[in-house]
Amino acid sequence: MAAFDFSGMKAKSKLGGLSSFSVGVAEGDVITNIPVDMLDSFDGQPFKMYSSERMEELKESIQNNGLLQPIVVTRKDNGRYLILAGHNRVQAHREIGYTEIKAVVKTELSQSEAKLIMLDTNLCQRLKLSVKERTKAYVMKHEALRDLGYSNATAIISKENAESKRSVQRYLALGRLEDDLLDRVDKEEINIKTGVNLSSLDKESQRNLEEYISENKVKLNETNSAELKEAAADKVLTTDDIADILEEPQKKKKAPTEIKIKYADIKDKLYGLPIDEVRPLIDWLFVKYTDEVREYSEGAGYYESPKSPQKESSNEDLPFEVDEDFE
């Protein structure tokens, strides 16, 4: 079984020592064994824990090879430790039954600096992130960089993660989505560009949209999401507003103008009649049974016979004589 080796992770350009992480030992850092029951997870960290299968591989690697890379933590005010890098390694130790784990203790970190270390370790270490994970990570990193005084946070994220600036901007836009809609993007029920359009809607409009599409199983796309974005520019969209926009294309669909019947489907009812004589047969049947077809359509409400124009009444039409002087 291949060992999980974290030693290949290198610090990137540190942008004045405030952005990107280093798993090496910096001045003031301490390497020590820490009881696993003194460790706390980073609240709100956006990354999923390993699947059970991958966790088993990590546990086997630790048991066979030891911990190849210490976790990274920082000391909390209450004396406990906050995990910055190594949530899965800590979980593996707990499941194996180990009571201590080797850790690099980072000192004198601000909350934003600690957040950057937590984010960058995962952004660099994980080979594949879901749309939701990357969205939330980029949003958190953007906020941390801005808190640290960087005005070019989007450009920094783009450079450090080998991502185009436009792509980073899209992920940041997706961060404005309500979780239910972001989940739909994550599950590829909505594509990223459609999600970006929907991110322009206010929160109430987004909740109304989620309610509507959950009940009506509507397919969202770049066209109707752009219409929703435009409609929501100056008002909150109600479910009725949303229905008008999403159902309108259905109303505009043309009624079918052709009827297609496969010869094989009716062959048994034609008693050997060749295919080139089916159309003349249909024409003949409509002529022969015109009255029956009309009566059926009238009864079903599909057709209403035109009424004959009424003749003006005259004295000759009356079954009795009328006195011309009668008023």
C-alpha positions in Angstrom: 0.0 0.0 0.0 1.4 3.4 -1.0 2.1 5.7 1.9 0.4 9.0 2.2 3.4 11.4 1.9 2.7 15.0 2.6 6.4 16.0 2.5 6.2 17.1 -1.1 4.1 20.1 -0.2 6.1 23.3 -0.5 5.4 26.8 0.6 4.5 29.1 -2.3 5.5 32.7 -2.6 4.5 34.0 0.8 3.4 37.5 -0.3 5.1 39.2 2.6 4.7 36.2 4.8 0.9 36.5 5.0 -0.4 34.3 2.2 0.0 30.7 1.5 1.3 28.2 4.0 4.4 26.4 5.0 4.4 23.0 6.6 8.1 23.5 7.5 9.2 24.9 10.8 9.3 28.7 10.9 10.9 30.7 13.6 8.9 30.4 16.8 7.1 27.2 15.7 7.3 24.1 17.9 7.2 20.5 16.9 5.6 18.3 19.7 3.3 15.4 20.3 -0.2 16.6 21.3 -3.0 14.5 22.8 -5.7 14.0 20.2 -8.4 14.8 22.7 -6.8 18.3 22.9 -7.5 19.0 19.2 -10.4 21.0 17.8 -11.6 21.0 14.2 -11.5 24.3 12.3 -15.1 25.5 12.6 -16.6 26.2 9.1 -13.8 24.6 7.1 -15.4 23.8 3.7 -13.6 20.5 2.9 -15.2 17.1 3.1 -13.6 14.4 5.2 -12.2 11.4 3.3 -14.5 8.6 2.2 -14.4 5.5 4.3 -12.3 3.7 1.7 -9.7 6.4 1.6 -9.7 6.7 5.3 -8.9 3.0 5.6 -5.9 3.6 3.2 -4.7 6.4 5.3 -4.9 4.4 8.5 -3.1 1.5 7.0 -0.3 3.9 5.8 0.0 5.4 9.3 0.2 2.0 10.9 2.8 0.7 8.4 4.9 3.8 7.9 4.1 6.1 10.7 3.0 9.7 10.3 5.1 11.0 7.4 4.1 14.7 7.9 3.1 16.3 11.2 -0.2 18.1 11.3 -0.3 21.9 11.7 -2.1 23.5 14.6 -2.2 26.8 16.5 -2.7 27.3 20.3 -6.1 28.6 21.4 -6.7 31.0 24.2 -8.2 28.2 26.3 -5.1 26.0 26.0 -6.5 23.6 23.4 -5.3 23.4 19.8 -7.0 24.3 16.6 -6.3 22.0 13.6 -5.1 24.0 10.6 -3.9 21.1 8.5 -4.5 17.4 9.1 -8.2 16.9 9.9 -8.1 13.5 8.2 -4.8 12.5 9.8 -6.3 13.3 13.3 -9.4 11.3 12.5 -7.3 8.3 11.4 -5.3 8.5 14.7 -8.5 8.5 16.6 -9.9 5.5 14.7 -6.7 3.6 15.1 -6.7 4.3 18.8 -3.6 6.4 19.0 -3.7 9.0 21.8 -1.1 11.4 20.5 -0.1 12.9 17.2 3.0 14.8 16.1 2.2 18.5 15.3 3.8 21.7 14.2 2.5 24.4 16.5 2.2 27.8 14.7 2.5 30.8 17.0 1.3 34.3 16.9 -1.2 33.8 14.1 -4.1 36.1 13.5 -7.5 34.6 12.7 -7.1 35.4 9.0 -3.6 34.0 8.9 -4.8 30.8 10.5 -7.6 30.6 8.0 -5.2 31.0 5.1 -3.0 28.1 6.3 -6.1 25.9 6.7 -7.3 26.8 3.2 -4.0 26.6 1.3 -3.0 23.2 2.7 -6.2 21.7 1.4 -6.3 23.7 -1.9 -2.8 22.4 -2.7 -3.0 18.9 -1.2 -6.4 17.7 -2.6 -6.3 16.5 -6.2 -10.0 17.0 -6.8 -12.4 19.4 -5.1 -16.1 19.6 -5.7 -17.6 22.9 -7.0 -19.0 23.6 -3.5 -15.7 22.9 -1.8 -13.8 25.2 -4.1 -16.5 27.9 -4.0 -16.5 28.1 -0.2 -12.7 27.9 -0.1 -12.2 30.7 -2.5 -14.8 32.9 -0.7 -13.1 32.3 2.6 -9.6 32.9 1.2 -10.8 36.1 -0.5 -12.3 37.4 2.8 -9.1 36.5 4.7 -6.8 38.3 2.2 -9.0 41.4 2.2 -8.9 41.3 6.0 -5.1 41.3 5.8 -5.2 44.4 3.6 -4.8 42.9 0.1 -6.8 44.8 -2.5 -5.9 42.2 -5.3 -7.3 39.2 -3.5 -8.9 37.7 -6.7 -5.6 38.0 -8.6 -3.7 36.3 -5.7 -6.2 33.3 -5.7 -5.9 33.1 -9.4 -2.1 33.0 -9.4 -1.7 30.6 -6.4 -4.2 28.1 -7.6 -3.4 28.1 -11.4 -6.9 29.3 -12.1 -7.9 32.0 -14.5 -9.2 35.2 -13.0 -12.5 34.8 -14.7 -12.9 31.3 -13.3 -12.1 32.6 -9.7 -14.7 35.4 -10.2 -17.3 32.8 -11.1 -16.6 30.7 -8.0 -16.8 33.9 -5.9 -20.2 34.7 -7.5 -21.4 31.1 -6.7 -20.6 31.9 -3.1 -23.6 34.2 -3.1 -26.0 31.3 -3.8 -28.2 29.8 -1.1 -26.9 26.4 -0.1 -29.8 24.5 -1.7 -29.0 26.1 -5.1 -25.3 25.7 -4.7 -25.9 22.0 -4.0 -27.7 21.8 -7.3 -24.6 23.3 -9.0 -22.4 20.8 -7.1 -24.6 17.9 -8.3 -24.5 19.3 -11.9 -28.2 19.9 -12.0 -27.3 23.5 -12.8 -24.2 24.4 -14.7 -21.8 27.0 -13.4 -22.8 29.8 -15.7 -26.4 29.4 -14.8 -25.5 29.4 -11.2 -23.6 32.7 -11.7 -26.7 34.2 -13.2 -28.8 33.1 -10.2 -26.3 34.5 -7.8 -27.5 37.9 -8.7 -30.9 37.2 -7.2 -31.5 38.5 -3.7 -31.7 35.8 -1.0 -35.5 35.8 -0.8 -35.9 35.4 -4.5 -33.4 32.5 -4.4 -35.4 30.8 -1.7 -38.6 31.3 -3.7 -36.9 29.9 -6.8 -35.7 26.8 -4.8 -39.2 26.3 -3.6 -40.6 26.6 -7.1 -38.2 24.3 -8.8 -38.4 21.7 -6.0 -42.2 21.5 -6.5 -42.3 21.7 -10.3 -39.1 19.9 -11.4 -38.2 22.8 -13.7 -34.9 22.7 -15.7 -32.8 25.8 -15.3 -30.5 26.9 -18.0 -28.4 30.0 -19.1 -31.3 31.5 -21.0 -34.1 31.4 -18.3 -31.6 32.1 -15.5 -30.6 35.3 -17.4 -34.3 36.2 -17.6 -34.7 35.7 -13.9 -31.6 37.8 -13.2 -33.1 40.7 -15.3 -36.5 40.4 -13.6 -34.9 40.5 -10.2 -32.9 43.6 -10.8 -35.5 45.9 -9.3 -37.8 43.6 -7.2 -38.0 40.5 -5.1 -39.3 37.6 -7.2 -42.3 35.7 -5.9 -43.1 32.2 -6.9 -45.8 33.6 -9.3 -43.2 35.8 -10.9 -40.9 32.9 -11.3 -43.6 30.7 -12.7 -44.5 33.3 -15.4 -40.8 33.4 -16.5 -40.1 29.7 -16.5 -43.5 28.6 -17.9 -43.7 31.1 -20.7 -41.5 29.1 -23.1 -43.7 26.1 -22.6 -46.7 28.2 -23.6 -45.0 29.4 -26.7 -44.2 25.9 -28.0 -46.0 25.3 -31.3 -48.7 22.7 -31.4 -47.7 19.7 -33.5 -48.7 20.1 -37.2 -48.0 16.5 -38.2 -49.3 13.1 -37.2 -46.8 10.3 -37.7 -48.0 6.7 -37.8 -45.7 3.8 -38.3 -47.0 1.3 -40.9 -45.8 -1.6 -38.8 -48.0 -0.4 -35.9 -51.2 -0.6 -38.0 -50.3 -3.3 -40.5 -52.4 -5.9 -38.8 -55.5 -3.8 -39.1 -55.1 -3.1 -42.9 -55.6 -6.7 -44.1 -52.7 -6.6 -46.6 -53.4 -3.0 -47.8 -50.0 -1.7 -49.1 -48.5 1.4 -47.6 -49.0 3.6 -50.6 -52.8 3.1 -50.3 -53.0 4.0 -46.6 -53.4 7.8 -47.3 -56.3 7.3 -49.8 -57.9 5.0 -47.3 -57.8 7.7 -44.6 -59.2 10.3 -46.9 -62.1 7.9 -47.9 -62.8 7.1 -44.2 -63.1 10.8 -43.3 -65.5 11.4 -46.1 -67.6 8.3 -45.2 -67.7 9.0 -41.5 -67.7 12.8 -41.5 -70.9 13.0 -39.4 -69.6 10.6 -36.8 -66.3 12.4 -36.5 -68.1 15.8 -36.1 -70.5 14.4 -33.5 -67.6 12.9 -31.5 -65.6 16.2 -31.6 -68.7 18.2 -30.5 -69.4 15.8 -27.6 -65.7 16.0 -26.5 -65.8 19.8 -26.7 -63.3 20.0 -29.5 -65.7 21.5 -32.0 -68.7 23.7 -32.1 -71.0 23.6 -35.2 -71.6 27.1 -36.6 -75.1 28.3 -35.9 -77.4 29.1 -38.9 -78.2 32.8 -39.1 -81.6 33.6 -37.8 -84.1 35.1 -40.2 -85.9 38.3 -39.3 -89.4 37.5 -38.1 -92.3 38.5 -40.2 -96.0 38.2 -39.8 -96.1 35.4 -42.4 -94.0 33.3 -40.1 -96.4 33.5 -37.2 -99.0 30.7 -36.7 -101.7 33.3 -35.9 -102.9 36.6 -37.3 -101.7 39.8 -35.9 -103.6 43.1 -35.8 -101.5 45.6 -37.7 -102.7 48.3 -35.2 -101.7 46.3 -32.2 -99.1 48.0 -30.0 
